[in-house]
Amino acid sequence: MQDNSLVGILTWIVGILVSLAVGSGMIDGTLSIPMIHSTITAVAGWVVVAGAIISVIVSIFSK
């Protein structure tokens, strides 16, 4: 997150929230991908959630 303006910070926060929502939906099975097994979709959801959490941690420690 290079842009420290209010708009940049809000955009980053919204991106994190959307990533967490999509990942959670994929894990719960609410969001599915046609023709892909639900186990693979759940694993992809965990990858999205882990990526969002890692992004938050890296952003905090890079300051």
BATIFI-231378 format. One record per atom (N, C-alpha, C): residue number from 1; residue in one letter; chain; atom name; y negated, x, z negated. Coordinates in Angstrom, 1 decimal, decimal comma, padded with zeros to 4 digits, always signed. Atoms other than C-alpha are relative to their C-alpha. Layout:
BEGIN
 num residuo cadena atomo  north   east     up
 NUM       A      A    CA      Y      X      Z
...
//
This chain:
BEGIN
 num residuo cadena atomo  north   east     up
   1       M      A     N +001,2 +000,9 +000,0
   1       M      A    CA +000,0 +000,0 +000,0
   1       M      A     C -001,2 +000,9 +000,0
   2       Q      A     N +001,1 -000,9 -000,2
   2       Q      A    CA -002,9 +002,1 +001,3
   2       Q      A     C -001,3 -000,8 -000,2
   3       D      A     N +001,2 +000,8 +000,0
   3       D      A    CA -005,5 -000,7 +001,5
   3       D      A     C -000,2 -000,6 -001,4
   4       N      A     N +000,3 +000,4 +001,4
   4       N      A    CA -007,0 -001,2 -002,0
   4       N      A     C -001,0 -001,2 -000,1
   5       S      A     N +000,9 +001,2 +000,0
   5       S      A    CA -009,2 -004,2 -001,0
   5       S      A     C +000,8 -001,2 -000,6
   6       L      A     N -000,6 +001,2 +000,6
   6       L      A    CA -008,6 -007,6 -002,5
   6       L      A     C +000,9 -000,7 +001,0
   7       V      A     N -000,8 +000,6 -001,1
   7       V      A    CA -007,3 -008,9 +000,8
   7       V      A     C +001,4 +000,7 +000,1
   8       G      A     N -001,2 -000,8 -000,2
   8       G      A    CA -004,8 -006,0 +001,1
   8       G      A     C +001,0 -000,2 -001,2
   9       I      A     N -000,9 +000,2 +001,2
   9       I      A    CA -003,5 -006,5 -002,5
   9       I      A     C +000,6 -001,4 +000,0
  10       L      A     N -000,5 +001,4 -000,1
  10       L      A    CA -003,2 -010,3 -002,0
  10       L      A     C +001,1 -000,1 +001,0
  11       T      A     N -001,0 +000,1 -001,0
  11       T      A    CA -001,3 -009,8 +001,2
  11       T      A     C +001,3 +000,7 -000,4
  12       W      A     N -001,2 -000,7 +000,5
  12       W      A    CA +001,1 -007,3 -000,4
  12       W      A     C +000,7 -000,9 -001,0
  13       I      A     N -000,6 +000,9 +001,0
  13       I      A    CA +001,7 -009,7 -003,3
  13       I      A     C +000,7 -001,2 +000,6
  14       V      A     N -000,6 +001,1 -000,7
  14       V      A    CA +002,4 -012,6 -001,0
  14       V      A     C +001,2 +000,4 +000,8
  15       G      A     N -001,2 -000,6 -000,6
  15       G      A    CA +004,8 -010,4 +001,0
  15       G      A     C +001,1 +000,2 -000,9
  16       I      A     N -001,0 -000,1 +001,0
  16       I      A    CA +006,7 -009,6 -002,1
  16       I      A     C +000,6 -001,3 -000,4
  17       L      A     N -000,5 +001,3 +000,4
  17       L      A    CA +006,9 -013,2 -003,2
  17       L      A     C +000,8 -000,7 +001,1
  18       V      A     N -000,8 +000,6 -001,1
  18       V      A    CA +008,1 -014,3 +000,2
  18       V      A     C +001,3 +000,7 +000,2
  19       S      A     N -001,2 -000,7 -000,1
  19       S      A    CA +010,7 -011,6 +000,3
  19       S      A     C +001,0 -000,4 -001,1
  20       L      A     N -000,8 +000,4 +001,1
  20       L      A    CA +012,0 -012,6 -003,1
  20       L      A     C +000,5 -001,5 +000,2
  21       A      A     N -000,4 +001,4 -000,2
  21       A      A    CA +012,1 -016,3 -002,1
  21       A      A     C +001,1 +000,0 +001,1
  22       V      A     N -000,9 +000,0 -001,1
  22       V      A    CA +013,9 -015,6 +001,2
  22       V      A     C +001,4 +000,6 -000,5
  23       G      A     N -001,2 -000,7 +000,5
  23       G      A    CA +016,4 -013,2 -000,5
  23       G      A     C +000,8 -000,9 -001,0
  24       S      A     N -000,7 +001,0 +000,9
  24       S      A    CA +017,1 -015,8 -003,3
  24       S      A     C +000,7 -001,1 +000,8
  25       G      A     N -000,6 +001,1 -000,8
  25       G      A    CA +017,7 -018,5 -000,7
  25       G      A     C +001,2 +000,5 +000,7
  26       M      A     N -001,2 -000,5 -000,7
  26       M      A    CA +020,1 -016,3 +001,2
  26       M      A     C +001,2 +000,2 -001,0
  27       I      A     N -001,1 -000,2 +001,0
  27       I      A    CA +022,0 -015,4 -002,0
  27       I      A     C +000,6 -001,4 -000,5
  28       D      A     N -000,4 +001,3 +000,4
  28       D      A    CA +022,2 -019,1 -003,1
  28       D      A     C +000,7 -000,8 +001,1
  29       G      A     N -000,6 +000,7 -001,1
  29       G      A    CA +023,3 -020,2 +000,3
  29       G      A     C -000,9 -001,1 +000,6
  30       T      A     N +001,0 +001,0 -000,5
  30       T      A    CA +020,2 -022,4 +000,8
  30       T      A     C -000,4 +000,4 +001,5
  31       L      A     N +000,3 -000,5 -001,3
  31       L      A    CA +019,3 -020,3 +003,8
  31       L      A     C +001,2 +000,7 +000,6
  32       S      A     N -001,2 -000,6 -000,6
  32       S      A    CA +022,1 -019,5 +006,2
  32       S      A     C -000,3 +000,4 +001,4
  33       I      A     N +000,2 -000,5 -001,3
  33       I      A    CA +022,4 -017,7 +009,4
  33       I      A     C +001,2 -000,5 +000,8
  34       P      A     N -001,1 +000,5 -000,7
  34       P      A    CA +024,5 -019,5 +012,0
  34       P      A     C +000,9 +001,1 +000,6
  35       M      A     N -001,1 -000,9 -000,6
  35       M      A    CA +027,8 -017,8 +013,1
  35       M      A     C +000,1 +001,3 -000,8
  36       I      A     N -000,2 -001,2 +000,9
  36       I      A    CA +027,5 -015,2 +010,2
  36       I      A     C +000,6 -000,6 -001,3
  37       H      A     N -000,6 +000,5 +001,2
  37       H      A    CA +029,8 -015,6 +007,2
  37       H      A     C -000,9 +000,0 -001,2
  38       S      A     N +000,9 +000,1 +001,1
  38       S      A    CA +028,2 -016,6 +004,0
  38       S      A     C +000,0 +001,2 -000,9
  39       T      A     N +000,0 -001,2 +000,8
  39       T      A    CA +029,3 -013,5 +002,2
  39       T      A     C -001,0 +001,1 +000,5
  40       I      A     N +000,9 -001,0 -000,7
  40       I      A    CA +027,4 -011,3 +004,7
  40       I      A     C -001,5 -000,4 -000,3
  41       T      A     N +001,4 +000,5 +000,2
  41       T      A    CA +024,3 -013,5 +004,3
  41       T      A     C -000,4 +000,2 -001,5
  42       A      A     N +000,3 -000,2 +001,4
  42       A      A    CA +024,5 -013,2 +000,5
  42       A      A     C -000,3 +001,5 -000,3
  43       V      A     N +000,2 -001,4 +000,2
  43       V      A    CA +024,8 -009,4 +000,7
  43       V      A     C -001,4 +000,4 +000,6
  44       A      A     N +001,3 -000,2 -000,6
  44       A      A    CA +021,8 -009,4 +003,1
  44       A      A     C -001,1 -000,5 -001,0
  45       G      A     N +001,0 +000,5 +001,0
  45       G      A    CA +019,9 -011,5 +000,5
  45       G      A     C -000,2 +001,0 -001,1
  46       W      A     N +000,1 -001,0 +001,1
  46       W      A    CA +020,7 -008,9 -002,2
  46       W      A     C -000,8 +001,2 +000,5
  47       V      A     N +000,7 -001,1 -000,6
  47       V      A    CA +019,4 -006,2 +000,1
  47       V      A     C -001,5 -000,3 +000,0
  48       V      A     N +001,4 +000,4 -000,1
  48       V      A    CA +016,2 -008,1 +000,6
  48       V      A     C -000,7 +000,1 -001,4
  49       V      A     N +000,5 +000,1 +001,3
  49       V      A    CA +015,7 -008,7 -003,1
  49       V      A     C -000,1 +001,5 -000,6
  50       A      A     N +000,1 -001,4 +000,5
  50       A      A    CA +016,5 -005,0 -004,0
  50       A      A     C -001,1 +000,7 +000,7
  51       G      A     N +001,1 -000,7 -000,7
  51       G      A    CA +014,1 -003,8 -001,3
  51       G      A     C -001,4 -000,4 -000,6
  52       A      A     N +001,3 +000,5 +000,5
  52       A      A    CA +011,3 -006,0 -002,7
  52       A      A     C -000,2 +000,6 -001,4
  53       I      A     N +000,2 -000,6 +001,4
  53       I      A    CA +011,9 -004,7 -006,3
  53       I      A     C -000,3 +001,4 +000,1
  54       I      A     N +000,2 -001,5 -000,1
  54       I      A    CA +012,1 -001,1 -005,2
  54       I      A     C -001,4 +000,2 +000,5
  55       S      A     N +001,4 -000,1 -000,6
  55       S      A    CA +008,8 -001,6 -003,2
  55       S      A     C -001,0 -000,2 -001,2
  56       V      A     N +001,0 +000,2 +001,1
  56       V      A    CA +007,1 -002,9 -006,4
  56       V      A     C +000,0 +001,2 -000,9
  57       I      A     N -000,2 -001,1 +000,9
  57       I      A    CA +008,5 +000,0 -008,5
  57       I      A     C -000,7 +001,2 +000,6
  58       V      A     N +000,6 -001,1 -000,7
  58       V      A    CA +007,4 +002,6 -005,9
  58       V      A     C -001,5 -000,1 +000,0
  59       S      A     N +001,4 +000,2 +000,0
  59       S      A    CA +004,0 +001,1 -005,6
  59       S      A     C -000,7 +000,2 -001,3
  60       I      A     N +000,6 -000,2 +001,3
  60       I      A    CA +003,4 +001,1 -009,3
  60       I      A     C +000,0 +001,5 -000,4
  61       F      A     N +000,0 -001,4 +000,3
  61       F      A    CA +004,5 +004,7 -009,7
  61       F      A     C -000,7 +001,0 +000,9
  62       S      A     N +000,8 -000,8 -000,9
  62       S      A    CA +002,6 +006,0 -006,7
  62       S      A     C -001,5 +000,0 -000,3
  63       K      A     N +001,4 +000,1 +000,4
  63       K      A    CA -000,7 +005,1 -008,3
  63       K      A     C -000,4 +001,1 -000,9
//
